[in-house]
Amino acid sequence: MIRCVVVDDKPLAIDILNDYISKIPDLTLAFSSTNPLEALEYVMKNDVELVFLDIQMPQLNGVQFMKIVNEKCLIILTTAYAEYALDGFENNAVDYLLKPVSFERFYKAAQKVVRHFSLAAPAQASNAYQPAESENDFIFVKTEYKLIRINTDDILFVEGMQNYVAIQTKTDKILSLQSIKKTEEQLPKKQFIRVHRSFIVAVKKINSIERARIYIGDAVIPFGDLYKEDFYKLIEGKK
């Protein structure tokens, strides 16, 4: 059983999550509190695998809580404010639940945690949390006015363009106000690779490679010499 803690300054929110936890056979509620300091003390002194954590709380907010816990356990964020998602993922949150949380969305997040513990070796399933590659099935990126969630399976390639990046998906081109290096860090490393100082590609979306050019659909992407060794190691399964 995965021992869970729920932290939220709203009693009703705690009641909802406690009820949801009771419906998932692999989860068990160990502790819940409206006081983040009390919850932090419990987490640091006890064996806890998962915390459902509100962000906007008095005394100690969710991001501060995560930094103090320092990956002792897995974290799923719960909040009414989508703009805080990026901070959460930068601190290795497993998922982000936007209030009001539906059971369907809660179940999906819980299954990520269940998969993590079922696939992890005993040493990995102890105190320290290392994000599993399968968990990175989406990213959040900043646009001018909001954060946008993008499923990584929809991404074809990323192009760096001075102070922003253009993320080409199956249907759209999304401009994000962040660097290509930051975008590269967000993407699953076994699925995406830098092939040029200005391009990251989704390996499984490549149609062909010819004369230092990569073809993905109608796009033709330059292939830099500095990146070829790592690229071929990846596709040959040596990286």
PyMOL commands that set and color helices and strands:
alter all, ss='L'
color gray80, all
select helices_A, chain A and resi 11-22+36-45+62-69+82-90+103-119+133-135+152-154+180-186+203-205+225-235
alter helices_A, ss='H'
color red, helices_A
select strands_A, chain A and resi 2-7+27-33+50-54+74-79+95-98+138-142+147-151+155-161+164-169+173-176+192-196+199-202+208-209+213-216+219-222
alter strands_A, ss='S'
color yellow, strands_A
deselect
rebuild
show_as cartoon
